[in-house]
Structures are given as structure tokens and as C-alpha cells.
Amino acid sequence: MAERFGDESGPAYLVTCGWCTGIWAAASVVPLAFLAGDTTVFRVVAMVLTLSYLAGLASAWLD
């Protein structure tokens, strides 16, 4: 992506940003969790997304 648009471009930033990566992961997992309903799978996915959010917070705080 960076070769095509450059290191400082918006698309390259969206792919390499820690917060943005969490959004991409959530966007791919949340529809599956919604279809799973109130099951163990849904709870595991919600926990993973929460941990991803907390990792993003920690990353921003430590930077």
C-alpha cells in the first residue's frame, strides 16, 4: 500500500494504524458475532474486541 500511495498517505495510514487495525478486525468479526446470537462464541468475540480496544488504549498511552 505504501509503495502505491506513499508512506504518509491516508490509505497507508489506515492499514498501519493500531486503532484502525482494530476497526478493521471489528468490522469483520461483529457481523459474525451478531449472527451467532447470545452464545459462547458471541461472548468470546466480545471479549477479544474488548481486549483489542484495551491494547489500542495502552498503545496510545505508551507512545
N, C-alpha and C positions, 0 to 999 in steps of 0.2 A: 504494500500500500504506500509506503513512504517513497519508494522509487518512482511511483507514478505521480503522486501529488506533492512530494516533498516532506521533509521531516516536520515542518511547522504547520502543515495544512490541517484543516478541520477533520477530514476523513481519517488521516493518520492518527490524530489525537483521539478520536472516538474509539479506535481499535486498541490503542496502547494505554489509555487512561484507566486507572484502577477502578474508579467509580463507574465509568462507562462499561467496563467489562462485567461488573455486577449487574448492570441493567440488561446487557445482552443475555447473560445467563438467566436472569429472572424472566425475561421475555420468552425464552424458550421453555422454561420449566413450569411457569404458572399456569398456562393453559392445560398442561397435563395434570397438574395438581387439581385444577378445577374439575376436570373430568373424573378424577379419582374419587372425589367427594370427601366425606369425613371418614377417611380410612387412615391406617398407619402410614401408608405412602404419603398421603397429604401432610401428615404431621412431620414426617421426616423431611419432606421438601421444604416445609415452612421453617423447620429448624436450620436447614442448610442455607436458605436465603437469609435468615436472621444472622447466622454466623458470617455470611458473606458481607452483610451490611456492617457488622461489627469490625470485620477485618478492614473494610474501607475506612471506617472511622479511625481505627488505630493507625492505618497508613497515613491518613491526612494529619493526624495528631503528631506522629513521629517525624514527619517530613519537615 
